[in-house]
Amino acid sequence: MALQDNNSQKKWKNRDLLSSLEFATTGIFTAFKEERNMKKHAVSAALAILMGLVFSISAMEWLFLFLAIFLVITCEIINSAIENVVDLASHYHFSMMAKNAKDMAAGAVLVISIYAVITGMIIFIPKIWELIF
C-alpha cells in the first residue's frame, strides 16, 4: 500500500521544469475555459491594451497597466483554486468557514479589480479628456 501511495504521489510531482510548465499552463487554460469571470477579465484586459495602443501610452503607464492586468488575472486564478479546494473539502455539508474562505477569496479579486479600474482611470481619463476638449 505504501508503495502504491508513493507511486501515486510521484505521478503528480513535478519531475522537471517542462512538467512544471505543463502543469502551470494547464491550470491557466483550465481557468480561462471553466471560469466565467476569467473571460470577462480577458476581454477587459484586451480592451485596456487596445486603448493603450490607441493612446500611445508611455512605458511607465504600460508597466502599471500590465501590473493591473496580471494582478487581476492572478487573483482570479487563485480565487478559482481556493473555490475548487473548498468545494472539494465541504462537498457534502454546508460550512460557514468554507463560505467565508470563498467570500474572502472573491473579495481579494474585487480589491485588486478596484485597483485596476483606478489605474485605468488615472492613465486614460486625461487622454480621453484631452481628445474631447
GUDREN-379885 format. One line per 5 residues: number of its first residue (from 1); their letters; for each residue y, z, x of N, C-alpha, C, O. Coordinates in steps of 0.02 Angstrom, whole numbers. Last residue first. Layout:
N
NUM) A) Y,Z,X,Y,Z,X,Y,Z,X,Y,Z,X | ...
! end
This chain:
133
133) FILEW) 3381,-1275,-584,3454,-1268,-582,3480,-1296,-519,3541,-1295,-507 | 3246,-1311,-564,3277,-1316,-630,3354,-1317,-626,3387,-1355,-662 | 3222,-1285,-429,3208,-1352,-457,3244,-1363,-524,3268,-1418,-538 | 3252,-1151,-420,3291,-1199,-381,3282,-1271,-408,3329,-1310,-409 | 3149,-1101,-500,3219,-1089,-518,3265,-1140,-484,3309,-1169,-515
128) IKPIF) 3039,-1135,-422,3046,-1164,-489,3118,-1158,-512,3146,-1205,-541 | 3067,-1053,-312,3060,-1126,-303,3068,-1162,-370,3100,-1215,-374 | 3067,-923,-365,3128,-950,-334,3125,-1027,-326,3177,-1060,-333 | 2930,-921,-414,2988,-917,-460,3052,-943,-426,3088,-982,-457 | 2835,-924,-305,2850,-984,-345,2911,-980,-390,2943,-1031,-403
123) IIMGT) 2826,-800,-234,2826,-864,-199,2856,-920,-242,2898,-958,-218 | 2831,-703,-333,2877,-699,-276,2882,-766,-240,2936,-785,-218 | 2723,-747,-414,2792,-746,-440,2843,-744,-383,2893,-779,-386 | 2614,-728,-328,2631,-794,-353,2702,-798,-379,2738,-847,-368 | 2621,-587,-316,2628,-630,-257,2648,-701,-277,2694,-730,-248
118) IVAYI) 2596,-552,-449,2660,-534,-418,2673,-577,-357,2729,-601,-347 | 2464,-601,-459,2517,-627,-503,2585,-612,-473,2629,-656,-472 | 2400,-521,-363,2400,-593,-356,2455,-625,-398,2489,-671,-376 | 2417,-392,-417,2445,-408,-352,2451,-483,-343,2502,-508,-319 | 2338,-412,-530,2410,-398,-539,2446,-413,-473,2500,-443,-474
113) SIVLV) 2215,-424,-468,2242,-481,-504,2317,-473,-517,2354,-521,-515 | 2196,-297,-421,2207,-349,-372,2233,-412,-405,2269,-451,-373 | 2181,-231,-547,2233,-211,-500,2247,-267,-450,2305,-283,-438 | 2067,-298,-601,2132,-300,-635,2189,-284,-587,2240,-318,-586 | 1969,-260,-511,1986,-331,-517,2054,-339,-550,2094,-381,-530
108) AGAAM) 1969,-123,-537,1986,-147,-469,2006,-221,-471,2053,-242,-437 | 1922,-123,-668,1991,-101,-654,2014,-124,-585,2072,-141,-576 | 1790,-156,-648,1833,-204,-683,1907,-187,-671,1948,-231,-665 | 1752,-36,-587,1746,-99,-550,1790,-153,-582,1823,-191,-547 | 1776,52,-693,1814,59,-631,1811,-5,-589,1861,-25,-560
103) DKANK) 1681,7,-787,1753,6,-803,1796,10,-740,1846,-25,-735 | 1562,33,-719,1579,-36,-737,1654,-42,-752,1685,-91,-733 | 1571,173,-709,1564,132,-648,1585,60,-663,1621,30,-623 | 1575,210,-845,1632,225,-800,1630,181,-738,1681,155,-716 | 1447,170,-886,1507,140,-916,1567,150,-871,1606,104,-860
98) AMMSF) 1371,258,-809,1364,186,-800,1424,149,-828,1450,103,-797 | 1413,379,-862,1426,365,-791,1420,290,-777,1458,263,-738 | 1364,369,-990,1436,370,-981,1454,356,-908,1505,325,-894 | 1233,266,-1032,1255,319,-987,1331,314,-979,1357,261,-964 | 1101,221,-1138,1173,221,-1126,1189,279,-1080,1163,334,-1088
93) HYHSA) 947,149,-1077,985,202,-1110,1060,196,-1093,1079,169,-1041 | 883,49,-1009,851,75,-1069,891,129,-1105,870,154,-1157 | 961,14,-895,939,-37,-943,916,-8,-1010,930,-37,-1063 | 1026,67,-787,1033,101,-851,1011,55,-909,1039,58,-964 | 1000,-14,-677,984,57,-673,986,92,-741,951,141,-752
88) LDVVN) 1045,-140,-720,976,-131,-699,955,-58,-702,901,-41,-725 | 1181,-113,-740,1139,-135,-796,1065,-126,-781,1026,-105,-824 | 1216,-81,-608,1222,-30,-660,1178,-49,-720,1143,-7,-748 | 1195,-205,-547,1157,-147,-525,1158,-92,-578,1107,-61,-592 | 1288,-286,-617,1216,-302,-617,1174,-241,-598,1123,-228,-630
83) EIASN) 1410,-222,-587,1387,-227,-657,1312,-241,-660,1277,-212,-701 | 1413,-242,-448,1410,-174,-475,1385,-176,-547,1342,-135,-565 | 1425,-383,-446,1367,-350,-415,1359,-279,-442,1303,-258,-458 | 1548,-399,-510,1488,-427,-540,1425,-394,-512,1378,-380,-548 | 1632,-335,-416,1628,-311,-485,1564,-335,-518,1529,-297,-551
78) IIECT) 1614,-422,-307,1592,-352,-302,1584,-321,-372,1536,-286,-385 | 1673,-538,-363,1602,-539,-341,1575,-468,-336,1519,-454,-358 | 1803,-490,-384,1762,-512,-442,1688,-515,-423,1646,-496,-463 | 1844,-465,-254,1838,-409,-300,1795,-428,-361,1757,-387,-386 | 1845,-600,-207,1802,-549,-177,1791,-490,-224,1734,-467,-233
73) IVLFI) 1944,-656,-289,1876,-682,-291,1826,-631,-262,1772,-622,-290 | 2055,-577,-249,2033,-579,-319,1961,-602,-323,1921,-571,-358 | 2061,-607,-111,2050,-538,-134,2026,-537,-206,1981,-498,-222 | 2086,-745,-110,2023,-720,-84,2009,-648,-104,1951,-629,-114 | 2216,-748,-171,2159,-785,-199,2093,-755,-175,2049,-741,-216
68) ALFLF) 2292,-668,-82,2286,-650,-153,2225,-684,-184,2186,-651,-219 | 2278,-743,36,2257,-673,34,2245,-652,-39,2195,-621,-55 | 2338,-864,-2,2266,-862,11,2239,-791,12,2182,-779,-9 | 2471,-814,-14,2438,-846,-71,2362,-844,-61,2326,-826,-107 | 2498,-768,115,2497,-721,59,2462,-750,-2,2427,-714,-37
63) LWEMA) 2487,-891,185,2446,-833,203,2442,-783,146,2387,-759,130 | 2585,-969,123,2515,-988,117,2470,-929,133,2419,-918,100 | 2698,-900,167,2683,-900,96,2610,-920,84,2577,-892,40 | 2690,-932,303,2685,-862,283,2668,-856,208,2628,-814,188 | 2709,-1071,296,2646,-1044,323,2637,-971,301,2581,-951,283
58) SISFV) 2791,-1115,139,2789,-1101,211,2721,-1073,231,2680,-1055,189 | 2755,-1245,18,2770,-1176,37,2760,-1166,112,2724,-1204,145 | 2778,-1366,-61,2779,-1363,13,2796,-1293,38,2845,-1283,74 | 2760,-1380,-195,2822,-1348,-173,2827,-1341,-97,2876,-1313,-72 | 2635,-1440,-199,2692,-1472,-231,2758,-1445,-204,2805,-1482,-192
53) LGMLI) 2555,-1344,-133,2562,-1411,-105,2624,-1446,-134,2662,-1478,-97 | 2567,-1238,-222,2587,-1229,-153,2598,-1296,-119,2644,-1303,-79 | 2510,-1294,-336,2582,-1278,-336,2608,-1268,-265,2664,-1288,-249 | 2378,-1301,-288,2413,-1362,-307,2489,-1350,-307,2527,-1392,-282 | 2352,-1164,-276,2351,-1207,-216,2388,-1272,-229,2426,-1296,-187
48) ALAAS) 2361,-1127,-411,2406,-1097,-362,2409,-1139,-298,2463,-1149,-270 | 2255,-1202,-465,2324,-1214,-487,2375,-1186,-437,2426,-1218,-423 | 2148,-1143,-398,2161,-1214,-389,2233,-1231,-409,2267,-1269,-376 | 2157,-1012,-449,2165,-1024,-377,2182,-1097,-364,2226,-1112,-324 | 2130,-1036,-585,2194,-1007,-565,2208,-1020,-491,2264,-1037,-472
43) VAHKK) 1998,-1081,-572,2049,-1126,-600,2118,-1101,-580,2161,-1141,-560 | 1939,-965,-520,1937,-1027,-481,1990,-1076,-506,2023,-1109,-466 | 1958,-874,-623,1990,-862,-559,1992,-925,-517,2042,-939,-483 | 1875,-935,-719,1947,-928,-732,1985,-916,-667,2039,-944,-656 | 1752,-918,-655,1776,-986,-669,1851,-985,-682,1888,-1030,-660
38) MNREE) 1742,-781,-658,1747,-814,-593,1773,-886,-602,1811,-910,-561 | 1723,-749,-791,1788,-735,-761,1797,-770,-694,1853,-786,-674 | 1585,-784,-808,1639,-819,-844,1706,-809,-811,1744,-858,-803 | 1461,-800,-693,1515,-756,-715,1573,-796,-744,1604,-836,-710 | 1367,-894,-649,1349,-848,-703,1407,-806,-730,1402,-779,-785
33) KFATF) 1422,-975,-548,1381,-1005,-601,1374,-959,-661,1376,-982,-719 | 1489,-890,-462,1526,-944,-495,1488,-973,-554,1518,-994,-603 | 1380,-807,-425,1439,-778,-459,1479,-833,-495,1499,-823,-552 | 1298,-901,-363,1274,-866,-422,1333,-837,-461,1336,-841,-522 | 1377,-934,-252,1362,-985,-303,1338,-953,-368,1355,-976,-422
28) IGTTA) 1373,-808,-186,1437,-838,-207,1425,-889,-262,1459,-888,-314 | 1235,-793,-161,1272,-744,-201,1338,-771,-227,1356,-759,-285 | 1213,-902,-78,1178,-899,-143,1214,-850,-189,1222,-863,-248 | 1288,-862,31,1311,-920,-8,1276,-923,-76,1306,-943,-125 | 1208,-751,72,1279,-743,53,1303,-801,11,1337,-791,-40
23) FELSS) 1085,-809,102,1089,-758,50,1161,-751,25,1173,-745,-35 | 1128,-895,207,1096,-922,147,1100,-873,89,1118,-892,33 | 1174,-805,302,1221,-852,271,1193,-882,207,1229,-892,158 | 1052,-742,332,1109,-703,306,1158,-749,271,1182,-733,216 | 981,-850,385,957,-816,325,1014,-777,292,1021,-778,231
18) LLDRN) 1060,-875,499,1052,-927,448,1028,-897,382,1052,-916,328 | 1042,-757,574,1108,-775,548,1103,-826,491,1138,-821,441 | 887,-679,520,931,-711,569,996,-729,535,1005,-719,475 | 831,-600,423,796,-607,487,841,-636,541,834,-620,600 | 868,-489,306,900,-544,342,869,-548,412,882,-505,454
13) KWKKQ) 735,-451,196,776,-431,253,805,-492,287,770,-542,296 | 646,-492,104,716,-492,84,763,-471,140,824,-473,132 | 526,-479,174,541,-542,140,615,-547,123,645,-601,127 | 521,-348,214,537,-398,264,556,-465,232,597,-502,259 | 479,-284,96,547,-272,122,567,-325,172,625,-347,172
8) SNNDQ) 349,-333,90,395,-348,35,468,-338,58,512,-378,43 | 294,-273,203,300,-345,200,349,-367,146,386,-415,156 | 303,-138,159,337,-159,220,347,-235,221,401,-259,237 | 218,-141,48,288,-123,40,330,-147,99,385,-172,91 | 96,-171,115,123,-217,65,198,-204,54,237,-251,52
3) LAM) 80,-57,192,86,-122,225,118,-172,177,160,-212,197 | 63,41,96,122,44,140,134,-22,174,191,-42,184 | -59,0,41,0,0,0,63,0,43,110,-37,30
! end
